[in-house]
Each structure stands twice: as structure tokens, then as C-alpha cells.
């Protein structure tokens, strides 16, 4: 840990923010939004990229610093930076209208990244690390302890990863089995005959060569033959040893230059990974201890300030307000006193109005009444005129960021903490914060005394009691539509932990294997912008794009209550893609990194089926799940095979009826009733590998964001094969055709890769690798037993669904229609 390093990084980030605020202020120009959409797209894309860099630096500083006061200031700035980063991302999406991916959430910025001389991984947006270890830690530790203890008492054991079963496509008829055996036996016998003929031909050629040499008069003895054979063996062996020596020399040179590191098992106790984890745990304990010491010191300082400076502050405030009352009396010639003590804080009411202001006020009453009349409305309560579009961008977050920067410069810009080696709190800064709280507390006490003073002066000077000002009329908000949610009566009055135990008993609360978003391996698509121009539909998103979108739109709101309140407050998401493409892994990663509880209500699972037997049990189960999720948030409500719910209830041509369509109406009722409140960190995620079976209208209306998990491209397959093999702790031969294997595995998913490698590289196989290296034939044999994802025609249906369900197709066609005929929005006649 180097405090100076992160202090310098913080200072550099502040400088970057100040430069970016100057760029943000250009949006105050009146005609800024009238610029071409391409210019606005470039402007906000550059801002978005710069905010990503700022966010990463601030997150690193916050994670590594142990100074309690700096961490509190950093957290406020970090959350504001996240909010503004996502606001810029939305503006980038809004102005992304120059390609066929019209306003798509998966924006390709590869050309801009190249212009800025940055690498593609610069666009990666990770989930903040403090979500898991700081946000509501005590409450969530209690919840997780109850879940772990209950699962242990129920003897459910530790969670296990899902394994894809190998498929054997064999017919069980006796005739077909005999035919398969015969075919294989004939093939085996044919191979043996070929090998035998090959050996005989080699012997014949050797004898012919020997006879020819003898005919030429050359003397051939057994010793000469042995020497020649030995010479050939020596050449081969020396060539092998020379290549091996060059290989190891190259490896050593790469390590010396720092390009490559020694491969090690991260699970070993002395590995660099384990040492880093131990250091992180120690640092976390130091951070927690410093924060506790700081909170205790604040309480002590507050008592000290109240005892020593409190009376002086109180006297000063009373004198200021008495002088204010005397000044008010002088200006009104002793005829009037301030109405309320709190008018002292209001600049408009602090001084008595002049005669000109009173005359203007009397003359303007009639006009004000007319202006305050409600506007006439047309039919069905609609306004006659359309509301004008906003022509400015909301810069509230930028203003708050600027305030935090000024606070940093004021507090820490001139503070020298070079002698604070332990990075504990600074007493002078803490005293300043405590004085502010004491000052606010004294204001309320002084205001009570001034109210009494005003009452006494009214009686003594004006000879009449003071009239209490009328209470302002409360504007009644419009009554929300009263949507009833099913099942509320069945669980009314029950304790939430009692309901949690019931969900644990029925297997709805799941504890999955921990994961991270970085486990969704995949390479960047550096040709994304080119494909947007050439493809008729939206190109497949890359996995780095998918990881960033999951972090920004799901993870940020699930992990922080402040971010959930300030951002879009979305709660319903759809994950769709081929089987094994990473949908469940993404849910595991979100649950791990956001410390979220997982409630699995997949209707096809045997544990849950019995809870959806009739209408009353469906309502009770849904209410229990949503209520427990809301109280013990953050929570992910997960439903797999969502096409069985949002599909058609009746059988159609080529489309089977959805077996669980009766669950759709209760789910829609919970969304209409807004049961998941804007500040509640709860998300509902539906998963499917057959989205084409879902009703498009209901899907678009229910799910607020849709994420497509595509098939793996060549780069991603190569990355995954390397990762899974290295995870086993082995190293392939330099000449192993890994690129050929990546080409052969087109159409298979990451789950299939992991299953293949787990089956091939077993503990026993690892022991024999030095004698018998792994060959590509072993992978080919296992590939034949893995389920192939989809045909190209079926996968094209997924792409079409992605283009349509996200609204990109509709927006693109509407834009083209407006370009043809701006008035009618249709084609020219």
C-alpha cells in the first residue's frame, strides 16, 4: 500500500474532472442540441470514455485508501461520477442514429477508441468492489448467516456447478446396433490392413535399396547399418534438444523483460494471488478500524465543541437575531415585527418590503389570480397544446461534482499529511465538520427562543398578541391507481424471516457458486462500427460490451441504494441466447459482486411446481417471494425458461402452447402495482434460449432491458480454450493446434468447452501428460458428444428477435420513413 501513489492518483483525477467540467459547460449554449446528431454522438461518446477512466481511478483510490475522511469524500465523488457516466451513456445511445443499430444499447466505439489511441479494454466498466463489503454490511451479514445456517441444518451441502450432460445419439433397435458394430469392425479391420501393407512396403523398399547398393559394389555390413541408424537418431535428438534449448532461452528472456511471468497455481498458499488476497484482507481490517476510530472521535469532538464553544455560538446567534429584529422595527418605524424566526434565513423575507413593493404587490394580485387559473383541458383531460421538448441537458450532477471538487481543494488541497504515516483521521478537519453539525443544532434551539421573543415584543410594543401565520395548503398529489397484488392476505402479519425459512424449505432460495463478471470471457469486436454500417440488422454484441452493459444497467442499481434512486430505477430484465452462452453465469456474477440473495421461481423445477398448483397458491407464492425480496434486498428474482410463461396460452401452427401461461397475469400485476419500489434494490431476471416462442408485445412491455448472449466468435473461442486449459494448471505443447481447435468448435458454447476440458484433463490424465501429451483427437472425440447449439437458420431467428424486441428495428424503419417523407413519415407516392 502506497498512500502517496493513491493521493497522486486522486489529484490527477481531480485535474481530469476539472478539464471535463469545462467541456460539459459547453452544453449551456442555446443552440448546442441543434448540432448534427453525428457531432453530438462524438461529443457525448468522448465524455463517456473520459468518465470511464475517471470512474476506474476513483474506484481504485477508494478501494486502496485507508484514510477514513478521504474515503468518505471519495465515495460521494465516486457515486456522482458513476451517475454522470451512465447519463452520458444514455445520451450516446440517444444520438446513435447514424447506423443500422439505431439507438441500440450496445454502442460500438471502436473507431473512436482508435482515434484516442486507447486499447479496447479501456471501455470495460467493472462493478465497484465496495458493493460487496460495505453497503448495509451488518444487515446483509445477518441475512446471509441465516441462509447458510438453515441450508446447513437442512443438509443441502455446498452449491455445485451445473454440468452439461453428454449426449449419445444411438438407436436402441437390435438391427441398428448390430449394423453399427459391423461398420466399426470393418473400419478397424481396414485400418489394420492398411498399416500392415504400409509396413510391408517399407520393408520392400529397404531391401530394394540394399540390393541396389550391393549391385553398385558398395560393401554393407551390420556395423555400418547400425552406425547409420545411430547417426540418424543423433541428428533427430540433437535437433530436438536444440529446439528445446532455444524455447527455454526465449521463455527466460521474456520473463527477464517482464513480458511474461512464471506460471503458478493461484490456489497454492505461496502464490502471488494468495499473497495479494491476504494483503487485501489486512487492508480491509485497517480500513474498518480507522473508520470506527473516526466515528468514535466525532462523538467525542461533538461533546467537546458543545461544552466549550456551544454557549459562545448560542450567544452569537441570539445577538444576530435580536439585531435583526431591531433593524426590522427601525425600518417599519416600530409598526411591524418579523412574522417568523425562520424568516432570518430567507433573503426575500429577511427585510421588510418597501412601499413600492407593497403597491406592486397590491396591483398585481388580480393579474396573479388570472395567471394561477388552471389551463383549460381538451377531451379526456389532455392539453390542447403539445408539451415542448426540452432543449437543454440536465447538468445537476455536473454541478454536484464541481461542488465535491471544490470541497476537495478546500479541505485536502492545502493539508499536509506527509507525517500521517498510519493514515488516521485529521482532528482539525473532523472539528470543522462537527462545528457545522453543532451550528445546525444551535439554529433550532435559537429559533425557539426567538419565537418567544417575538411573542413578547408583540405584546409589549404592539399591544396585541402575534397572529400565527396560516399553514400553507398542502398540494395533494394525484391518487395513484390502486392495483391489487395477489396473495397479500395469505402472509399478512408473518415475520419476514419466517417467510424466508419457508422459501428455503421449498428450495426457492438458492446459493450458487460464486463468480465474477470477468468470468464471462470474450474478445473485443474491433469491427463493430463497420458491421453496423454493412449489416441489415444489429450485429451481435461482444462479451466485453455485454459485461459493461450488465454492470451499468443492472449491477450499479442492484449494489447501491443511491444509484438506484438517481438512475432509471429499472427492475425487470430479460436474458436470452443459446444454451450455455453464460446467462446463468451472469446471474451468479451479479449475485456475488452485489452481495444479492437469489430467489429461483422457475416453474419447471420440481421444487417449485407444487407451489403453482392453483390460483391461490400462485398468488401466495409470488407475494411471499416479492415481499421477502423487498425487505431483505438486494435480491435477484430469477425465472428460467421464461418462454413457458410469456408464450401463447393456445397452441398455434408450429408453436406449442406455453405450459405456465397462467403465471403471466400475476407477474404483470406486481409490475403494474409498482410493488418493487424505486429505492428497493430488487431485480427480476427472466432467462430463455427459445425467445421466439414468446409473445412479442407482452415481452416488450414487461421487460425494461433485454440482453442478448450471442454465440462465440473465433477470438472468444480461442480465449476460452486457453483460459479453461490454464485453469487446470497445465501447459500445452508449443505445436498444439489450438487455433485449429477454435475453428472446429464453431457452434459450441462456453459451457460445452468447460465440460469437454473437465472430461479430458482429469487428475489421472495430468499425471500422464509428460509421457503422453494431449492431442487434438481427444477433443474431437468429446466434441461429438456435446450438444450443438443451433443451426444457422435457428440462430438467425435469435438475431431477428434481438433486433425486434429491443425496438431497434422499429426505430430504424421509422427513421428511414421520415427521411423519405418528413411530413407524412411514409414513402413517396
C-alpha positions, -999 to 999 in steps of 0.1 A, spaced: 0 0 0 15 34 -11 -6 63 3 14 88 -18 7 68 -50 -31 69 -45 -30 105 -33 -13 115 -65 -38 94 -85 -67 113 -67 -51 146 -76 -47 136 -112 -83 125 -113 -94 159 -99 -75 176 -126 -92 154 -152 -126 162 -137 -119 200 -139 -110 197 -175 -141 176 -183 -164 201 -164 -152 228 -188 -162 206 -217 -196 198 -200 -203 236 -197 -205 239 -235 -240 223 -232 -253 256 -217 -250 272 -252 -285 279 -265 -281 261 -299 -260 232 -286 -286 205 -292 -293 218 -327 -260 205 -339 -259 174 -362 -266 141 -344 -231 128 -355 -214 157 -338 -235 152 -306 -227 115 -307 -190 122 -309 -192 148 -281 -210 125 -256 -190 94 -266 -158 112 -258 -172 124 -225 -184 89 -217 -150 74 -224 -133 100 -202 -158 94 -174 -150 56 -176 -113 65 -169 -123 88 -140 -145 62 -125 -118 35 -126 -93 57 -110 -116 69 -82 -127 33 -76 -91 22 -72 -84 51 -48 -114 43 -27 -106 6 -26 -70 11 -16 -71 41 7 -74 36 45 -78 73 55 -114 75 68 -122 111 60 -107 109 25 -127 77 19 -160 95 28 -152 123 4 -141 99 -23 -173 79 -20 -195 109 -27 -174 118 -57 -173 82 -69 -211 78 -69 -216 111 -87 -190 101 -113 -209 68 -119 -242 87 -123 -228 111 -148 -210 83 -167 -243 64 -171 -261 97 -180 -236 102 -208 -240 66 -219 -278 72 -223 -270 103 -244 -246 83 -266 -274 58 -271 -299 86 -279 -277 102 -306 -265 68 -321 -287 73 -352 -261 71 -379 -261 33 -384 -284 4 -387 -280 -2 -349 -304 27 -343 -302 38 -306 -290 3 -296 -278 -2 -260 -247 -20 -274 -228 10 -288 -196 3 -308 -170 29 -301 -140 11 -317 -132 38 -342 -132 65 -315 -111 43 -293 -86 40 -321 -85 78 -327 -79 84 -290 -50 58 -291 -66 37 -264 -70 -1 -262 -104 -17 -265 -103 -29 -229 -104 7 -217 -142 6 -222 -146 -21 -196 -169 -10 -167 -165 -31 -136 -188 -33 -107 -174 -13 -77 -158 -36 -51 -173 -18 -21 -208 -31 -30 -198 -65 -16 -181 -54 15 -196 -21 27 -232 -15 16 -255 -25 45 -229 -49 56 -242 -57 91 -278 -63 79 -267 -85 49 -243 -105 71 -272 -114 94 -293 -124 63 -265 -145 48 -258 -162 82 -295 -172 85 -295 -186 49 -262 -205 54 -273 -219 88 -307 -231 75 -291 -247 45 -266 -265 67 -294 -277 91 -313 -290 60 -281 -309 50 -282 -294 14 -244 -292 12 -224 -268 -8 -236 -254 -42 -224 -272 -73 -219 -260 -108 -243 -272 -135 -228 -299 -158 -239 -303 -193 -247 -339 -199 -231 -357 -228 -255 -368 -255 -252 -402 -272 -273 -403 -303 -278 -442 -305 -308 -461 -317 -318 -489 -293 -331 -513 -320 -311 -545 -322 -307 -544 -360 -292 -509 -359 -269 -518 -330 -255 -548 -350 -251 -526 -381 -231 -500 -361 -209 -528 -346 -203 -543 -380 -194 -509 -395 -169 -501 -368 -154 -536 -370 -150 -533 -408 -134 -499 -403 -110 -513 -377 -100 -542 -399 -95 -519 -428 -72 -497 -408 -52 -527 -396 -47 -540 -432 -36 -505 -444 -10 -503 -415 2 -539 -424 6 -531 -461 24 -499 -452 49 -518 -431 54 -544 -458 60 -517 -484 86 -501 -461 104 -534 -457 103 -540 -495 118 -505 -502 145 -511 -477 155 -544 -493 155 -529 -528 177 -501 -517 202 -525 -501 202 -547 -532 209 -517 -554 238 -505 -532 253 -540 -533 250 -541 -571 270 -509 -573 298 -526 -554 293 -510 -520 302 -531 -490 274 -532 -465 279 -547 -430 257 -549 -400 280 -525 -382 277 -499 -409 239 -502 -408 239 -498 -370 262 -467 -373 240 -451 -399 209 -457 -377 227 -442 -347 237 -412 -368 201 -406 -378 189 -409 -342 216 -385 -330 206 -359 -356 170 -361 -345 178 -360 -309 203 -330 -312 177 -312 -333 151 -318 -306 174 -307 -278 185 -276 -297 149 -265 -303 141 -272 -267 171 -251 -255 160 -222 -278 125 -224 -264 136 -222 -228 160 -194 -236 132 -175 -252 110 -181 -222 137 -168 -198 143 -137 -219 105 -129 -219 104 -132 -181 135 -110 -178 119 -83 -200 87 -85 -179 66 -96 -209 58 -130 -193 56 -142 -157 62 -176 -141 31 -198 -143 18 -208 -109 -12 -223 -93 -32 -195 -77 -46 -219 -52 -12 -225 -36 -5 -208 -3 27 -191 -15 13 -179 -49 12 -142 -57 -26 -144 -59 -30 -157 -24 -5 -132 -11 -25 -104 -27 -57 -117 -11 -41 -118 23 -28 -83 19 -63 -71 8 -79 -87 39 -54 -70 62 -61 -37 45 -98 -41 48 -94 -47 86 -73 -15 88 -100 5 69 -127 -8 92 -107 0 123 -98 35 111 -135 42 103 -146 30 138 -120 52 155 -131 82 133 -168 78 142 -159 75 179 -137 106 177 -165 125 161 -189 118 190 -161 129 214 -154 161 195 -191 169 193 -194 168 230 -163 189 234 -174 215 210 -209 217 226 -193 222 260 -166 246 251 -179 265 221 -216 259 223 -225 288 247 -205 312 227 -221 301 194 -255 303 210 -249 339 223 -236 350 189 -267 337 171 -291 352 196 -274 386 192 -276 384 154 -313 377 155 -320 404 182 -301 429 160 -322 417 130 -355 423 149 -344 458 160 -334 466 124 -368 454 112 -385 476 137 -365 506 127 -373 502 90 -410 499 98 -409 527 123 -419 504 151 -451 493 134 -442 458 124 -422 428 135 -409 398 116 -436 371 110 -414 341 119 -380 334 133 -371 313 103 -375 344 80 -340 352 91 -327 326 67 -348 338 38 -333 367 19 -367 377 5 -384 378 39 -355 390 60 -361 427 53 -395 444 53 -409 452 18 -406 488 6 -437 509 -3 -431 504 -40 -430 467 -35 -463 468 -15 -480 488 -42 -468 465 -69 -480 436 -48 -515 450 -44 -518 459 -81 -506 425 -92 -530 404 -72 -557 404 -98 -533 395 -126 -517 368 -105 -552 353 -98 -558 351 -136 -524 336 -142 -529 310 -115 -561 297 -131 -556 262 -143 -553 258 -181 -583 245 -200 -580 209 -210 -594 192 -240 -612 159 -243 -602 132 -218 -582 157 -198 -555 161 -224 -539 195 -230 -547 212 -263 -511 220 -270 -483 195 -270 -456 200 -244 -424 215 -258 -394 193 -260 -365 200 -237 -338 220 -254 -313 217 -226 -294 190 -209 -298 185 -171 -264 194 -156 -274 189 -119 -249 160 -115 -221 181 -130 -228 209 -105 -226 185 -76 -194 170 -90 -179 205 -91 -190 211 -55 -172 180 -44 -141 191 -63 -142 225 -46 -146 207 -13 -115 186 -20 -94 216 -29 -106 234 2 -101 205 26 -72 185 12 -55 208 -13 -37 227 15 -35 199 41 -1 183 45 -4 147 58 31 136 49 37 128 86 5 109 89 21 75 82 -8 54 96 -33 74 76 -57 80 105 -82 109 107 -72 146 109 -86 162 140 -88 197 126 -109 186 96 -131 165 119 -136 195 142 -147 216 112 -174 190 103 -185 187 139 -188 225 142 -212 225 112 -235 199 129 -234 218 162 -241 251 144 -272 235 127 -283 221 161 -280 255 177 -301 271 150 -331 251 160 -326 260 197 -321 297 190 -352 298 167 -374 286 196 -361 313 218 -366 340 191 -402 328 186 -408 335 224 -390 369 220 -413 378 190 -444 369 211 -432 391 240 -424 421 217 -458 419 201 -475 422 235 -451 449 248 -446 471 217 -477 465 195 -500 458 224 -516 428 207 -507 391 205 -489 379 175 -510 362 148 -498 329 139 -492 327 101 -516 304 83 -503 270 75 -495 266 38 -520 244 20 -506 211 11 -509 202 -25 -525 168 -26 -506 145 -50 -528 127 -76 -540 94 -62 -522 65 -78 -542 38 -95 -549 12 -69 -536 -21 -84 -542 -51 -62 -515 -77 -60 -525 -113 -55 -517 -133 -24 -513 -105 2 -538 -119 26 -521 -153 29 -489 -139 45 -502 -108 63 -486 -103 98 -460 -130 94 -423 -123 102 -401 -119 72 -375 -145 85 -403 -170 90 -412 -165 53 -375 -168 44 -373 -202 61 -404 -213 42 -387 -203 9 -356 -221 19 -376 -252 27 -391 -253 -8 -358 -247 -25 -366 -212 -38 -337 -195 -20 -306 -207 -39 -270 -204 -31 -249 -206 -63 -212 -209 -68 -195 -175 -66 -185 -159 -99 -174 -125 -113 -184 -107 -144 -149 -111 -157 -156 -148 -159 -177 -140 -190 -147 -144 -212 -147 -130 -247 -127 -108 -270 -135 -73 -283 -152 -68 -316 -129 -42 -332 -150 -42 -364 -183 -34 -347 -187 0 -362 -180 -13 -397 -205 -42 -392 -232 -16 -381 -229 0 -415 -228 -32 -435 -253 -54 -417 -290 -50 -423 -297 -57 -386 -279 -51 -353 -247 -71 -351 -241 -94 -323 -228 -77 -291 -193 -87 -280 -189 -101 -245 -170 -70 -232 -199 -49 -243 -223 -73 -225 -202 -72 -193 -202 -34 -193 -240 -32 -200 -247 -56 -172 -226 -36 -148 -241 -2 -158 -278 -11 -161 -281 -40 -135 -251 -41 -112 -249 -4 -103 -286 -2 -93 -285 -35 -75 -255 -27 -54 -261 9 -43 -294 25 -30 -282 60 -40 -275 48 -76 -309 30 -78 -327 62 -67 -308 85 -91 -308 63 -122 -335 47 -143 -349 26 -115 -353 -4 -138 -362 -37 -122 -373 -62 -150 -346 -77 -173 -346 -104 -200 -315 -126 -207 -318 -146 -239 -294 -166 -260 -283 -202 -268 -279 -228 -240 -246 -225 -223 -239 -190 -235 -234 -175 -200 -268 -164 -188 -267 -183 -155 -231 -173 -150 -240 -136 -154 -267 -140 -127 -242 -158 -104 -217 -129 -110 -243 -102 -103 -254 -120 -71 -217 -124 -59 -205 -89 -67 -236 -71 -54 -240 -94 -23 -275 -102 -35 -298 -130 -25 -311 -153 -53 -348 -165 -54 -354 -190 -81 -391 -193 -91 -385 -213 -123 -419 -231 -127 -404 -262 -145 -382 -270 -115 -396 -299 -93 -392 -279 -61 -414 -250 -73 -440 -268 -93 -461 -278 -63 -463 -241 -53 -480 -232 -85 -508 -258 -84 -538 -234 -82 -546 -196 -84 -544 -190 -46 -511 -208 -42 -497 -189 -72 -506 -155 -56 -494 -165 -22 -460 -178 -36 -455 -147 -57 -464 -123 -28 -441 -142 -4 -412 -141 -29 -416 -104 -38 -422 -94 -1 -391 -112 12 -370 -98 -18 -381 -63 -10 -374 -65 28 -342 -84 26 -328 -66 -5 -306 -66 -26 -323 -96 -43 -324 -112 -77 -357 -129 -85 -348 -155 -112 -371 -173 -136 -356 -197 -161 -375 -209 -192 -395 -177 -193 -409 -186 -227 -431 -211 -208 -448 -181 -191 -448 -154 -218 -456 -178 -247 -491 -182 -262 -516 -200 -240 -531 -217 -270 -513 -240 -295 -506 -224 -328 -491 -236 -361 -456 -249 -353 -457 -233 -318 -466 -254 -288 -488 -239 -260 -470 -223 -231 -475 -247 -201 -472 -220 -175 -490 -191 -192 -512 -188 -161 -483 -172 -142 -481 -142 -166 -510 -122 -153 -498 -123 -116 -464 -112 -127 -478 -83 -147 -500 -73 -117 -469 -70 -95 -453 -47 -120 -484 -26 -125 -488 -22 -88 -451 -10 -86 -445 -35 -58 -408 -31 -63 -403 5 -51 -378 29 -69 -354 28 -40 -356 -10 -34 -327 -29 -48 -346 -58 -63 -344 -71 -99 -365 -97 -118 -345 -116 -144 -361 -139 -169 -339 -163 -190 -347 -182 -221 -330 -200 -250 -362 -200 -271 -373 -164 -272 -390 -168 -305 -418 -187 -286 -426 -155 -265 -454 -131 -274 -435 -100 -286 -459 -73 -273 -461 -87 -238 -423 -92 -237 -415 -57 -248 -440 -42 -223 -429 -63 -193 -391 -63 -196 -374 -29 -194 -340 -41 -207 -331 -71 -229 -296 -86 -231 -286 -109 -259 -259 -136 -251 -246 -144 -286 -227 -174 -300 -190 -174 -296 -168 -159 -324 -133 -172 -332 -115 -148 -309 -138 -157 -279 -135 -194 -285 -97 -192 -286 -97 -171 -254 -120 -196 -236 -100 -226 -246 -68 -210 -233 -85 -200 -201 -100 -233 -193 -68 -252 -201 -47 -229 -180 -72 -232 -152 -63 -269 -150 -27 -259 -143 -12 -275 -174 7 -261 -204 1 -274 -239 29 -282 -263 41 -253 -284 30 -270 -316 -5 -279 -303 -30 -267 -330 -52 -246 -306 -63 -223 -335 -75 -253 -354 -95 -265 -324 -110 -230 -321 -122 -233 -357 -136 -268 -351 -156 -257 -321 -177 -232 -341 -213 -235 -329 -205 -247 -294 -209 -227 -262 -186 -219 -233 -205 -245 -212 -196 -272 -237 -159 -261 -237 -157 -264 -199 -174 -298 -199 -151 -311 -226 -119 -300 -208 -132 -313 -174 -137 -347 -190 -104 -348 -208 -80 -332 -184 -87 -353 -153 -63 -359 -123 -51 -392 -138 -46 -376 -173 -25 -348 -158 -1 -374 -143 5 -389 -178 9 -357 -197 47 -358 -196 47 -392 -212 17 -388 -235 9 -352 -244 -26 -341 -251 -36 -343 -288 -64 -326 -307 -80 -361 -314 -91 -363 -278 -110 -330 -281 -127 -341 -314 -140 -374 -298 -155 -354 -269 -170 -327 -292 -191 -353 -310 -209 -360 -277 -217 -323 -269 -250 -307 -278 -246 -285 -308 -261 -251 -302 -283 -241 -331 -283 -243 -368 -276 -210 -387 -313 -207 -395 -323 -210 -358 -296 -186 -348 -308 -161 -374 -341 -162 -356 -324 -152 -324 -308 -122 -341 -341 -111 -356 -357 -114 -322 -329 -93 -307 -334 -66 -334 -371 -65 -328 -375 -69 -291 -351 -41 -283 -371 -17 -306 -341 -11 -328 -359 -24 -359 -389 -2 -353 -369 29 -347 -347 22 -378 -377 18 -401 -394 49 -387 -362 69 -393 -360 57 -429 -396 65 -435 -392 101 -421 -361 105 -442 -382 96 -473 -412 118 -464 -406 141 -434 -442 153 -433 -460 120 -435 -433 97 -423 -441 73 -453 -429 66 -488 -433 90 -516 -462 83 -539 
